[in-house]
């Protein structure tokens, strides 16, 4: 009878310990996933166009007129493929 009680107690503690391990692993996994979700939410707010000031990136048409056109170097590539 004592062996039976000890066996049941031992098995119960082993099952309880394994479920506790599983709970800890699940909690860690959940924390990691929550961190990923927070990072994703932060990135999504970063990528929205409302957060940008595009006026600083506009090109002044007067400054474009001052750019010299590139000289075209006419290359004959016929001999390369012979």
C-alpha positions as CSV (number, residue, x, y, z in Angstrom):
1,X,0.0,0.0,0.0
2,X,2.8,2.4,0.9
3,X,4.6,1.6,-2.4
4,X,1.4,2.4,-4.3
5,X,1.0,5.7,-2.6
6,X,4.7,6.5,-3.2
7,X,4.4,5.5,-6.9
8,X,1.2,7.6,-7.4
9,X,2.9,10.6,-5.6
10,X,6.0,10.2,-7.7
11,X,4.1,10.0,-11.0
12,X,1.9,13.0,-10.0
13,X,5.0,15.1,-9.3
14,X,6.6,14.1,-12.6
15,X,3.5,15.0,-14.6
16,X,3.1,18.2,-12.6
17,X,6.8,19.1,-13.2
18,X,6.5,18.4,-17.0
19,X,3.3,20.5,-17.2
20,X,5.1,23.3,-15.3
21,X,7.9,23.1,-17.8
22,X,5.5,23.3,-20.7
23,X,3.8,26.2,-19.1
24,X,7.1,28.1,-18.7
25,X,8.0,27.3,-22.3
26,X,4.6,28.5,-23.4
27,X,4.9,31.7,-21.4
28,X,8.4,32.4,-22.9
29,X,7.1,31.8,-26.4
30,X,4.1,34.1,-25.7
31,X,6.4,36.8,-24.5
32,X,8.7,36.5,-27.5
33,X,5.6,36.6,-29.8
34,X,4.3,39.7,-28.1
35,X,7.7,41.5,-28.5
36,X,7.6,40.6,-32.2
37,X,4.0,42.0,-32.5
38,X,5.1,45.3,-30.7
39,X,8.0,45.6,-33.1
40,X,5.7,45.0,-36.1
41,X,3.2,47.6,-34.8
42,X,6.1,50.1,-34.3
43,X,7.4,49.5,-37.9
44,X,4.0,49.9,-39.4
45,X,3.5,53.3,-37.8
46,X,7.0,54.2,-39.1
47,X,6.1,53.2,-42.7
48,X,2.9,55.3,-42.9
49,X,3.1,58.3,-45.1
50,X,1.5,60.6,-42.5
51,X,4.8,60.5,-40.5
52,X,6.9,61.9,-43.3
53,X,7.6,65.5,-44.4
54,X,8.0,65.3,-48.1
55,X,8.5,69.0,-48.6
56,X,12.2,68.7,-47.8
57,X,12.6,66.2,-50.6
58,X,11.0,68.4,-53.3
59,X,13.2,69.4,-56.2
60,X,13.6,73.1,-57.1
61,X,12.9,73.4,-60.8
62,X,15.3,76.3,-61.1
63,X,18.2,74.2,-59.8
64,X,17.4,71.5,-62.4
65,X,17.9,74.0,-65.2
66,X,21.6,74.5,-64.1
67,X,22.5,70.9,-64.6
68,X,24.6,70.3,-67.7
69,X,23.3,67.6,-70.0
70,X,25.5,64.5,-70.2
71,X,27.4,63.9,-73.3
72,X,26.4,60.8,-75.1
73,X,29.3,58.5,-76.0
74,X,28.1,56.5,-79.0
75,X,29.6,53.1,-78.5
76,X,29.8,50.6,-81.4
77,X,29.2,47.2,-79.8
78,X,29.0,45.2,-83.0
79,X,32.5,43.8,-82.7
80,X,31.8,42.5,-79.2
81,X,29.3,39.9,-80.4
82,X,31.3,38.6,-83.4
